[in-house]
Amino acid sequence: MTASRHALIIANDRYTDQGLKKLNAPAQDAAALEKVLHDPHIGDFEVEVVHNASADLMRRRIQRFFHERNRADTLLLHFSCHGLKSESGELYFAASDTEPPLLAATAVPSQFVRSCMATTRAGRTVLFLDCCYGGAFSKGSASVRASGDVNVLESFAKDEPDSGRGWAVITASDSMEYAFEDNRLTENSAARPSVFTHAVVQGLETGEADIDADGKVSLDDLYEYVYRHVREQNPNQRPKKAAELHGELHLAHSRRGRIKIAAIPSPPALKAALSSDAFLERQGAVLELDKRLRHPELPRAEGARQHLEEVARNDVEQIADLASKCLSDIRLQPAPDHLDFGRVPQGSAPPKQSVTMHGPPLARHCVAQPQQAWLRVDPTPGGLDVHIDTTAEGHLAGDIVLKGVADESVIHVEAVITLAHQRDSGGSGTGPSNGATKATHGSGGAGDTAVIGQSKIPPPPATPPVTPTVPSGKAPPPPPGPALALAVAALALAVTALITLVLAIQSAVAAIMDRSDAGVYGNIEDNIREHGALTPLTVCLITGAAALITGAIARHDLAARRDHYTGQAAGRTRTLTSIAKGVAIPALVLAVLAGITYLVGSGEW
């Protein structure tokens, strides 16, 4: 039996009856909720939206929604509309054609919804009620009915589903916020945007509803987040919940959760090399782990990262330092890490700026968590697209927290949202200011975006400044540093040292063989000079030392002037200097041992 997830959103904000005022929130809330529930990375629901439907159509869609489901299915029904209480205390959901005096005939009774929930074969059902509750008209007069509790949860809990089926009801409020007077809502009951549904959408979209940061948003997580958010916005409104569930019900995936990658362990031979007593063997194993760390398959790279962290903690200083340098290449490297949108007209299309993530695939694998509601982040193949909401006026400043497998990073975002008249405060006329106004209020083409993205400045002084302007948020790039070139030179010197060491060893072996053939009349010093073994040995010592010095200079420049290097250049520099060091040190050690052997043993031969 295949499990599936289905959601039905009923949103009514237009009513034929004049006594039911228009609601501002349902249409926009329905669109936002549909998007976040349908997103395969968040809710992964199959979503259907019913907007401004008649009572008959609402009943048909609701019954069809609960019909022919499987035990493994999860259903979510969301109401955003007026809730009406009859004289007998029964709760009804208002349709577009609802007549308050005729609720039984023109509205959807809560008992009908309870019956559908009780008879469905779906294993789990969740009902969200974001309704503005009011009292219906009495038969004899149109007087205002006293506000009181609707007791929504009690209405739904008294007909529980069959044993074994899980259900939950979360309501925005049980209190009656609306009352009727002469077929009109009272003036102090003006409609307002829904705090409840906005909190649901925001909690799921940003991942903030993942209270325990386990990568999943449970029903309990979401209710706790929504309750806290609603109470902060409106202390007089108290969301409520009733549920009969076995185990946790996960409503969505979370972008906020910790990154967890199932690591593929390193090969046994590599593990054995890491445990070897030989310094050079362990060093070679670390360099091999560095290659695996950059593998495009993340589980393989994660296995290498975990082994490198163990080496960095437990091995001798030189090996531990090499492992730490390898690990530094997978730190989060967003570029830029500061975004300034400048001055943006209020209510304009949300502007966008892009952030590039540098480094190997494991370094680019992260989740972005906007810390403010006006920030939105969309992942791209190369990084992130950052958008800002232009609804609220004023100076905006916020952060986007990036969480990777090994560390965290922060992108700071700023913008100034200005009123439309402030943008055009330079006065009227036929100059450039007029042209910008026309582009802004046009049909929304490419020129529109270009004007919106610019910062409005006061009227220029008599003498225009000669300093060229730099686009907002983008500083001129600093000149590149020499570290990468020095790292290449260090590697070349190290390779030269290794080659000359091999030549010196070959010449020394030939000299020793000649000395053995000469018997008692031979002299090792003559044979060494004849085969020229001392020259490559001397070159090896010089080039090996030069390689270490050059690599040290490159690393020092990289550390001292980090802003002069891109993440890619820094990573290549560290890699090249590490390889050069790994080649030069063994070559120097062997060359010194060979020189000592020659000085000590030449007199005996």
C-alpha positions in Angstrom: 0.0 0.0 0.0 1.6 3.3 -1.2 1.4 6.2 1.2 0.3 9.5 -0.2 -0.4 13.0 1.2 -3.3 15.2 0.1 -4.4 18.7 1.1 -7.6 20.6 0.5 -7.7 24.4 1.0 -11.0 26.1 1.2 -10.7 29.9 1.0 -13.8 32.2 0.9 -13.4 36.0 0.9 -16.3 37.1 -1.3 -19.9 36.7 -0.2 -23.2 37.4 -1.9 -24.9 38.4 1.4 -24.2 42.0 2.3 -24.0 41.2 6.0 -20.8 39.2 5.4 -18.0 41.6 4.8 -15.1 40.8 2.5 -12.1 39.2 4.2 -8.7 40.3 3.2 -6.6 37.3 4.0 -8.1 34.0 2.5 -7.0 34.5 -1.2 -3.4 35.4 -0.5 -3.2 32.9 2.4 -4.5 30.1 0.2 -1.9 30.8 -2.5 1.0 30.9 0.0 -0.2 27.8 1.8 -0.7 25.9 -1.4 2.9 26.8 -2.5 4.5 25.6 0.8 2.4 22.4 1.1 3.0 21.4 -2.5 6.8 22.1 -2.4 8.4 18.6 -2.6 11.2 19.8 -0.4 8.8 20.9 2.3 5.2 19.5 2.5 5.2 17.3 -0.5 1.3 17.3 -0.6 -1.0 17.0 -3.6 -2.9 20.2 -3.1 -6.4 21.3 -4.3 -7.7 24.8 -3.7 -11.4 25.7 -3.6 -11.9 29.5 -3.8 -15.2 31.3 -3.2 -17.3 28.2 -3.8 -21.0 27.7 -3.2 -22.2 25.6 -0.2 -23.2 22.7 -2.5 -19.8 22.7 -4.3 -18.0 22.9 -0.9 -19.8 19.8 0.4 -19.1 17.9 -2.8 -15.4 18.7 -2.7 -15.0 17.9 1.0 -16.8 14.5 0.7 -14.8 13.6 -2.4 -11.6 14.6 -0.6 -12.2 12.1 2.2 -13.6 9.4 -0.1 -11.6 6.4 -1.4 -8.4 6.9 0.7 -6.0 4.3 2.0 -4.9 3.6 5.5 -1.4 4.9 4.8 -2.7 8.3 3.5 -2.4 11.6 5.3 -5.1 14.2 4.8 -5.0 17.9 5.6 -8.1 20.1 5.3 -7.8 23.9 5.8 -10.7 26.4 6.2 -10.2 30.1 5.8 -13.6 31.8 5.9 -16.3 33.0 8.2 -17.5 30.6 10.9 -21.1 31.1 11.9 -22.9 29.9 15.1 -26.6 29.1 14.9 -29.2 29.7 17.6 -28.8 26.0 18.7 -25.0 26.4 19.0 -24.1 24.5 15.9 -21.1 25.7 13.9 -21.3 26.3 10.2 -18.7 27.3 7.6 -19.8 30.2 5.3 -19.9 29.7 1.5 -20.0 32.4 -1.1 -23.8 32.0 -1.3 -24.5 31.7 2.4 -27.5 33.5 3.9 -27.1 33.8 7.7 -30.8 33.3 8.5 -30.7 30.0 6.4 -27.5 28.4 7.6 -28.8 24.8 7.3 -29.5 25.2 3.7 -26.8 27.6 2.5 -23.7 26.9 4.7 -21.6 23.8 5.4 -22.3 22.4 8.9 -19.3 21.3 11.0 -21.2 18.1 11.7 -20.9 17.2 8.0 -17.1 17.7 8.2 -17.0 15.6 11.3 -18.9 12.8 9.6 -16.5 12.8 6.6 -13.5 12.7 9.0 -15.0 9.8 11.0 -15.8 7.6 7.9 -12.6 8.1 5.8 -10.2 5.2 5.6 -7.2 7.5 5.7 -4.9 6.8 8.5 -4.4 10.4 9.6 -6.4 13.5 9.2 -5.5 17.1 10.2 -8.0 19.9 10.2 -6.9 23.6 10.3 -9.7 26.2 11.1 -8.7 29.8 10.4 -12.2 31.2 10.8 -13.7 34.4 12.1 -16.6 33.3 14.3 -19.9 35.2 14.7 -23.4 34.6 16.0 -26.2 34.1 13.6 -29.5 36.1 13.6 -32.3 35.2 15.9 -35.7 34.5 14.4 -37.6 37.4 15.9 -35.2 40.3 15.6 -31.9 41.5 14.1 -30.4 42.4 17.5 -26.8 41.9 18.3 -26.1 38.5 19.8 -23.7 38.4 22.7 -20.3 37.1 21.9 -19.2 33.9 23.6 -17.2 30.7 23.0 -18.0 28.6 20.0 -16.2 25.6 21.5 -14.9 24.4 18.1 -12.7 21.7 19.6 -15.5 20.2 21.6 -17.7 20.2 18.5 -15.2 18.1 16.6 -14.1 15.9 19.4 -17.5 14.5 20.3 -17.6 12.4 17.1 -14.2 10.8 17.2 -13.0 8.8 14.2 -13.0 5.0 14.4 -10.5 3.4 16.7 -7.0 3.3 15.3 -7.4 6.3 13.0 -5.4 9.4 14.0 -7.0 12.9 13.9 -6.1 16.4 14.9 -7.9 19.8 14.9 -6.0 23.1 15.3 -8.1 26.3 15.3 -7.0 29.9 15.2 -9.3 30.8 18.1 -12.4 29.6 19.9 -13.7 33.0 20.7 -16.4 34.8 18.7 -14.6 37.8 17.1 -17.5 38.9 14.9 -21.2 39.8 15.8 -24.0 40.7 13.5 -26.2 43.9 13.6 -28.9 44.6 11.0 -27.4 42.1 8.6 -24.0 43.9 8.9 -20.8 43.2 10.8 -20.2 45.7 13.5 -17.7 48.4 12.7 -15.3 47.3 15.4 -15.1 43.9 13.7 -13.3 45.0 10.5 -11.6 42.2 8.6 -7.8 41.9 9.0 -5.1 39.6 7.5 -4.8 36.2 9.0 -2.1 36.0 11.6 -2.7 32.2 12.0 -2.3 31.0 8.4 0.6 33.4 7.9 2.3 31.8 10.9 1.7 28.3 9.5 3.2 29.3 6.1 6.2 31.1 7.6 7.0 28.3 10.0 7.0 25.7 7.3 8.7 27.8 4.6 11.6 29.0 6.7 11.9 25.8 8.8 11.5 27.8 12.0 8.7 25.5 13.0 11.2 22.7 13.3 11.6 23.3 17.1 13.8 20.4 17.8 15.9 20.9 14.6 15.6 17.2 13.6 14.9 18.1 10.0 11.1 17.4 10.2 8.2 19.5 11.3 5.8 17.5 13.4 2.3 18.5 14.3 3.4 19.4 17.8 6.3 21.5 16.5 4.0 23.4 14.2 1.4 24.1 16.9 4.0 25.3 19.4 5.5 27.7 16.8 2.1 29.0 15.6 0.8 29.5 19.1 3.9 31.5 20.1 3.8 33.5 16.9 0.1 34.3 17.1 0.3 35.3 20.8 3.2 37.7 19.9 1.1 39.4 17.2 -2.2 39.4 19.0 -2.3 38.6 22.8 -6.1 38.3 22.7 -6.0 35.4 20.3 -5.2 31.8 21.5 -4.9 29.0 19.0 -6.1 25.6 20.4 -5.5 22.0 19.5 -7.1 18.6 20.1 -5.7 15.4 18.8 -5.9 11.6 19.0 -2.7 10.3 17.4 -0.4 7.4 17.8 3.2 8.5 17.4 4.4 11.6 15.8 2.8 13.1 12.7 5.3 14.8 10.4 3.7 17.4 8.3 6.8 18.7 6.4 10.5 18.5 5.9 12.6 21.3 7.3 15.2 23.4 5.6 16.4 24.3 9.1 17.5 20.9 10.3 21.0 19.8 10.8 22.7 18.5 7.7 23.3 14.8 8.0 25.0 12.8 5.2 25.3 9.0 5.5 29.1 8.6 5.1 30.7 6.0 3.0 33.7 4.6 5.0 37.2 4.9 3.5 38.7 1.7 2.1 40.4 -0.7 4.5 43.8 -0.1 3.0 43.5 3.6 3.6 42.4 3.0 7.2 45.4 0.8 7.7 47.7 3.5 6.3 46.2 6.0 8.7 47.2 3.6 11.6 50.7 2.9 10.3 53.7 3.8 12.4 55.5 5.2 9.3 55.2 8.9 9.1 55.3 9.1 5.3 52.6 6.4 4.9 50.2 8.3 7.2 51.1 11.5 5.3 50.2 9.9 2.0 47.0 8.6 3.5 46.0 12.1 4.5 46.7 13.4 0.9 44.5 10.6 -0.4 41.7 11.6 2.0 42.0 15.1 0.7 41.3 13.8 -2.8 38.2 11.9 -1.6 37.1 15.0 0.3 36.6 16.8 -3.1 34.6 13.9 -4.6 31.3 14.9 -6.2 29.6 12.0 -4.3 28.7 13.6 -1.0 28.6 10.3 1.1 32.1 9.5 -0.1 33.4 13.0 0.7 31.7 13.0 4.1 33.5 9.7 5.0 36.8 11.3 4.2 35.9 14.4 6.2 35.1 12.3 9.3 38.5 10.5 9.0 40.4 13.8 8.5 38.8 15.2 11.6 40.0 12.2 13.6 43.5 12.6 12.2 43.5 16.3 13.0 42.6 15.5 16.7 44.9 12.6 17.3 48.0 12.5 15.1 51.3 14.2 15.5 51.5 17.9 14.9 52.7 17.8 11.3 50.1 15.3 10.2 47.4 16.9 12.2 48.2 20.3 10.6 48.0 18.8 7.1 44.6 17.3 7.9 43.4 20.6 9.3 44.4 22.4 6.1 42.5 19.9 4.1 39.4 20.4 6.2 39.7 24.2 5.8 38.9 23.8 2.1 35.3 22.7 2.9 34.4 25.6 5.0 31.4 27.6 3.7 32.6 30.3 1.3 29.7 32.5 0.2 30.6 35.4 -2.1 29.7 38.0 -1.3 28.8 37.7 2.3 27.3 41.2 2.5 24.4 42.3 0.3 23.3 45.9 0.0 20.1 46.4 -2.1 20.4 50.2 -1.6 17.2 52.2 -1.9 14.2 50.3 -3.2 10.7 51.8 -3.9 8.0 50.5 -1.5 5.7 48.0 -3.1 7.9 47.3 -6.1 8.7 43.9 -7.4 11.0 42.1 -5.0 14.6 42.7 -6.2 17.1 39.9 -6.3 20.8 39.4 -5.7 22.9 36.3 -6.1 25.4 34.6 -3.9 27.9 32.1 -5.2 29.1 29.2 -3.0 32.8 28.4 -3.6 34.8 25.3 -2.8 34.3 21.5 -3.5 30.8 20.0 -3.6 30.8 19.2 0.2 31.6 22.9 0.9 28.7 24.0 -1.3 26.2 21.7 0.4 24.3 23.7 3.0 20.9 25.0 4.2 20.1 28.7 4.3 18.0 30.0 7.2 16.7 33.6 6.8 16.5 35.2 10.2 13.9 37.8 9.2 10.4 37.4 7.6 11.2 39.9 4.8 14.1 37.8 3.5 13.5 34.9 1.0 16.2 32.6 -0.2 16.0 30.3 -3.3 18.7 27.7 -3.9 20.4 27.7 -7.3 22.9 25.3 -8.9 25.8 27.6 -8.1 24.6 29.2 -4.8 21.6 31.2 -3.7 19.2 33.9 -4.9 18.2 36.4 -2.2 15.0 38.4 -2.5 13.6 41.0 -0.2 10.0 42.0 0.6 9.3 45.6 -0.3 6.1 45.9 1.7 7.3 47.7 4.8 9.0 51.1 4.7 12.2 51.9 6.4 15.8 50.6 6.8 16.0 46.8 6.8 18.9 44.8 8.2 19.0 41.1 8.6 21.0 37.9 8.3 20.9 34.6 6.5 22.5 31.8 8.4 24.2 29.1 6.3 24.7 25.7 7.9 27.1 23.2 6.4 28.3 19.8 7.4 31.3 21.3 9.3 30.6 24.9 10.1 28.3 27.9 9.8 28.5 31.2 8.0 26.4 34.4 7.8 25.3 36.6 4.9 24.3 40.1 6.1 21.6 41.8 4.0 20.6 45.5 4.1 18.1 47.6 2.2 16.2 50.9 2.5 12.5 50.8 1.4 11.4 54.2 0.4 8.0 55.8 -0.5 7.3 56.3 -4.2 7.3 60.1 -3.9 10.7 60.0 -2.2 12.1 58.3 -5.3 10.9 61.1 -7.5 11.7 64.0 -5.1 14.1 65.5 -7.7 11.1 67.5 -9.1 9.3 67.3 -12.4 10.6 68.1 -15.8 11.7 66.3 -19.0 15.2 65.2 -17.8 16.4 61.9 -16.7 14.2 61.9 -13.6 11.1 61.9 -15.8 12.4 59.1 -17.8 13.0 57.0 -14.7 9.4 57.7 -13.6 8.0 56.5 -16.9 10.0 53.3 -16.8 8.9 52.5 -13.2 5.2 53.0 -13.9 5.3 51.2 -17.2 4.2 47.7 -18.1 7.0 46.0 -16.1 9.6 45.3 -18.8 13.3 44.9 -18.5 13.7 48.7 -18.1 11.4 48.6 -15.1 13.7 46.2 -13.3 16.8 48.3 -14.1 15.3 51.5 -12.6 14.0 49.7 -9.5 17.5 48.3 -8.8 19.1 51.8 -8.8 19.5 54.0 -5.7 17.7 57.3 -5.8 20.1 60.2 -4.9 19.3 63.9 -4.2 19.5 66.5 -6.9 23.2 66.8 -8.0 25.2 69.8 -6.9 26.4 72.4 -9.4 29.7 70.6 -9.9 29.2 66.9 -10.3 31.6 64.7 -8.4 34.4 63.2 -10.4 34.7 60.0 -8.3 33.2 57.2 -10.3 30.2 55.5 -8.5 30.4 51.9 -7.5 27.2 49.8 -7.7 25.5 49.3 -4.4 26.9 46.3 -2.5 29.8 45.7 -4.8 33.3 46.9 -3.9 36.0 47.0 -6.6 37.9 43.7 -6.5 41.3 43.9 -4.8 44.3 43.0 -6.9 45.1 39.3 -6.7 47.9 38.2 -4.4 51.0 36.2 -5.3 50.2 33.2 -3.0 49.0 30.9 -5.8 52.1 31.6 -8.0 54.4 31.0 -5.0 52.6 27.7 -4.3 53.2 26.6 -7.9 56.9 27.6 -7.5 57.1 25.7 -4.2 55.7 22.6 -5.8 58.2 22.9 -8.8 61.1 23.2 -6.4 60.0 20.2 -4.4 59.7 18.1 -7.5 63.2 19.2 -8.5 64.5 18.2 -5.1 63.0 14.8 -5.5 64.4 14.3 -9.0 67.9 15.4 -8.0 67.8 13.1 -5.0 67.0 10.2 -7.3 69.9 11.1 -9.5 72.3 11.4 -6.5 71.2 8.0 -5.3 71.8 6.4 -8.7 75.3 8.0 -8.9 76.1 6.9 -5.4 75.1 3.3 -6.1 77.3 3.3 -9.2 80.2 4.7 -7.2 79.9 2.0 -4.5 79.8 -0.7 -7.1 83.0 0.6 -8.7 84.7 0.8 -5.3 83.8 -2.8 -4.6 85.4 -3.9 -7.9 88.6 -2.0 -7.2 89.3 -4.1 -4.0 92.0 -2.8 -1.6 93.2 -0.2 -4.2 89.9 1.6 -4.5 88.9 5.0 -3.0 85.3 5.9 -2.5 85.9 9.6 -2.8 87.4 9.2 -6.2 84.4 7.1 -7.3 81.9 9.6 -5.9 83.7 12.5 -7.8 83.9 10.4 -11.0 80.2 9.7 -11.0 79.2 13.3 -9.9 77.0 12.2 -7.0 77.7 15.3 -4.8 76.3 17.8 -7.3 72.7 16.5 -7.5 72.8 15.9 -3.7 73.7 19.6 -3.1 71.0 20.7 -5.6 68.5 18.5 -3.7 69.3 20.2 -0.4 69.0 23.7 -1.9 65.8 23.2 -3.8 64.1 21.3 -1.0 64.8 24.1 1.5 63.7 26.7 -1.1 60.4 24.8 -1.6 59.6 24.8 2.1 60.5 28.5 2.4 58.5 29.5 -0.7 55.5 27.5 0.5 55.6 29.1 3.9 55.6 32.6 2.3 52.6 31.6 0.2 50.6 30.4 3.2 51.6 33.5 5.2 50.4 35.8 2.4 47.1 33.8 2.1 46.4 34.2 5.8 47.4 37.8 5.9 45.4 39.0 2.9 42.4 36.6 2.7 40.3 39.3 0.9 42.7 39.2 -2.1 41.8 35.6 -2.9 38.7 33.9 -4.1 37.7 30.6 -2.4 38.9 28.6 -5.4 42.4 30.3 -5.4 42.7 29.8 -1.7 41.9 26.2 -1.9 44.4 25.6 -4.8 47.1 27.4 -2.8 46.6 25.3 0.3 46.6 22.1 -1.8 49.7 22.9 -3.7 51.7 24.0 -0.6 50.6 20.9 1.2 51.8 18.6 -1.6 55.0 20.6 -2.0 55.7 20.2 1.8 54.9 16.5 1.6 57.4 16.0 -1.2 60.2 18.3 0.0 60.5 17.1 3.6 61.1 13.4 2.8 63.6 14.5 0.0 65.5 16.7 2.4 65.6 14.1 5.1 67.0 11.4 2.8 69.5 13.9 1.3 70.8 14.8 4.8 71.1 11.2 5.7 73.0 10.4 2.5 75.4 13.4 3.1 76.1 12.2 6.7 76.7 8.7 5.5 79.2 9.9 2.9 81.1 12.1 5.4 81.3 9.4 8.0 82.0 6.4 5.8 84.3 7.9 3.2 87.4 7.3 5.4 86.6 3.6 5.9 86.2 2.9 2.1 
